Amino acid sequence: MLDAGDAAPDFDLQGTAGGQTGAYRLSAAAGQAPVVVAFYAEDFTPRCRRYLAALRDANWDTLTDGIAVFGVAPGGIETHREFAADLGLPFPLLVDHAGVDAQFGVQRPDGTTRRAAFLVDGRCRVQFAWADDGTGTAPDLDPLFDAVSTL
């Protein structure tokens, strides 16, 4: 798994935000503001729902002047759109068919994706990394929020 200081692999993934579909490039977004790349396993699962809801409910404005959040998971664009609408997400959900989860080191041996979050700065360097420990507990995102506030 990537760690703080590592170069984040650039990606171009299709995603959905609101009713729109488009391409999202990590380096382009990071050039505008820090980016939280939030990997999750599957749409509509209870653990992923809690994780993305916690990111949705974060008060990002008190932490930084600007930030982008990308949810990244395998699946299809329509399912991502339905899941994002169900949760009222203000950030896009991107379809990972390119193995981006493996490039970040969060793909399990069975091919599924671990819940994980990476904070990527304007130079496309990882400033913070977290991954689910597999216990099923709700993620403690306070360290991510602390890292965002130091940028």
C-alpha positions as CSV (number, residue, x, y, z in Angstrom):
1,M,0.0,0.0,0.0
2,L,1.2,3.5,-0.8
3,D,2.3,5.6,2.2
4,A,3.0,9.2,2.9
5,G,5.7,10.6,0.6
6,D,5.0,8.1,-2.2
7,A,4.0,9.3,-5.7
8,A,0.3,8.8,-6.3
9,P,-0.3,7.0,-9.6
10,D,-2.2,9.3,-12.0
11,F,-5.5,8.0,-13.3
12,D,-8.3,8.9,-15.7
13,L,-11.6,7.3,-14.7
14,Q,-15.2,7.7,-15.7
15,G,-17.4,8.9,-12.9
16,T,-20.6,10.5,-12.0
17,A,-21.5,13.6,-10.0
18,G,-25.1,14.5,-9.7
19,G,-26.7,13.7,-13.1
20,Q,-23.5,14.2,-15.0
21,T,-21.0,11.7,-16.2
22,G,-17.4,12.6,-17.1
23,A,-13.8,11.8,-17.0
24,Y,-11.8,12.6,-13.8
25,R,-8.0,12.8,-13.8
26,L,-6.2,12.8,-10.5
27,S,-3.3,15.1,-11.6
28,A,-5.7,17.7,-13.0
29,A,-7.8,17.8,-9.8
30,A,-4.7,17.8,-7.6
31,G,-3.4,20.8,-9.6
32,Q,-6.4,22.7,-8.4
33,A,-6.7,21.5,-4.7
34,P,-5.7,18.6,-2.5
35,V,-7.6,15.4,-3.4
36,V,-9.0,12.7,-1.1
37,V,-9.0,9.4,-3.0
38,A,-11.5,7.2,-1.1
39,F,-11.5,3.6,-2.2
40,Y,-14.5,1.5,-1.3
41,A,-15.5,-2.1,-2.0
42,E,-19.0,-2.0,-3.4
43,D,-22.1,0.2,-3.8
44,F,-24.9,-0.1,-1.3
45,T,-23.1,-2.2,1.3
46,P,-23.6,-1.0,4.9
47,R,-19.9,-0.5,5.7
48,C,-19.3,1.4,2.5
49,R,-22.4,3.4,3.0
50,R,-21.2,4.5,6.5
51,Y,-17.7,5.3,5.2
52,L,-18.9,7.5,2.3
53,A,-21.5,9.2,4.5
54,A,-18.7,10.1,6.9
55,L,-16.8,11.7,4.0
56,R,-20.0,13.5,2.9
57,D,-20.7,14.8,6.4
58,A,-17.2,16.1,7.0
59,N,-17.0,19.8,7.4
60,W,-14.2,20.3,4.8
61,D,-14.6,24.1,4.7
62,T,-13.3,24.4,8.3
63,L,-10.2,22.3,7.4
64,T,-9.0,23.8,4.1
65,D,-9.9,26.4,1.5
66,G,-10.5,23.8,-1.2
67,I,-10.5,20.1,-1.5
68,A,-11.7,17.4,-4.0
69,V,-13.0,14.0,-2.9
70,F,-13.2,11.1,-5.3
71,G,-15.0,7.9,-4.3
72,V,-13.4,5.0,-6.3
73,A,-14.8,1.5,-6.6
74,P,-15.4,-1.3,-9.2
75,G,-18.9,-1.5,-10.6
76,G,-20.9,0.4,-13.2
77,I,-21.6,4.0,-13.8
78,E,-25.4,3.6,-13.3
79,T,-25.0,1.8,-10.0
80,H,-22.6,4.5,-8.8
81,R,-25.0,7.2,-9.9
82,E,-27.9,5.5,-7.9
83,F,-25.6,5.0,-4.9
84,A,-24.4,8.7,-5.0
85,A,-28.0,9.9,-5.3
86,D,-29.2,7.6,-2.5
87,L,-26.5,9.1,-0.2
88,G,-26.7,12.6,-1.5
89,L,-23.0,12.7,-2.2
90,P,-21.5,16.1,-3.2
91,F,-18.5,14.3,-4.8
92,P,-18.1,12.0,-7.7
93,L,-18.0,8.2,-7.6
94,L,-15.5,6.9,-10.1
95,V,-15.6,3.4,-11.8
96,D,-12.3,1.6,-11.3
97,H,-11.9,-0.9,-14.2
98,A,-8.3,0.0,-14.7
99,G,-6.9,-1.6,-11.5
100,V,-6.2,1.7,-9.8
101,D,-6.9,0.0,-6.5
102,A,-3.9,-2.3,-7.2
103,Q,-1.7,0.6,-8.1
104,F,-2.5,2.2,-4.8
105,G,-2.0,-1.2,-3.1
106,V,-5.5,-1.7,-1.7
107,Q,-6.6,-4.6,-3.9
108,R,-7.1,-7.8,-2.0
109,P,-5.8,-11.1,-3.3
110,D,-9.3,-12.1,-4.3
111,G,-9.6,-8.9,-6.4
112,T,-11.9,-6.9,-4.2
113,T,-11.0,-3.5,-3.0
114,R,-10.3,-2.5,0.6
115,R,-11.8,0.7,2.1
116,A,-8.9,3.2,2.1
117,A,-8.3,6.9,1.9
118,F,-5.3,8.8,0.4
119,L,-4.7,12.5,0.7
120,V,-2.9,13.6,-2.5
121,D,-1.2,17.1,-2.7
122,G,-0.7,19.3,-5.7
123,R,2.6,17.5,-6.7
124,C,0.6,14.2,-6.7
125,R,2.4,13.0,-3.6
126,V,0.5,11.0,-0.9
127,Q,0.4,13.1,2.3
128,F,-1.7,10.6,4.3
129,A,-2.8,7.0,3.8
130,W,-5.4,4.9,5.7
131,A,-6.8,1.4,5.0
132,D,-9.5,-0.6,6.7
133,D,-8.1,-3.1,9.1
134,G,-10.8,-5.7,8.2
135,T,-12.5,-5.7,11.6
136,G,-15.7,-4.1,10.2
137,T,-15.5,-1.2,12.6
138,A,-16.4,2.2,11.4
139,P,-13.4,4.1,10.2
140,D,-11.8,6.7,12.4
141,L,-11.3,9.5,9.8
142,D,-10.0,12.1,12.3
143,P,-6.4,11.4,11.3
144,L,-7.4,12.2,7.6
145,F,-9.1,15.4,8.7
146,D,-6.0,16.3,10.7
147,A,-3.8,15.8,7.7
148,V,-6.1,17.9,5.5
149,S,-5.9,20.8,8.0
150,T,-2.1,20.8,7.9
151,L,-1.9,21.4,4.1
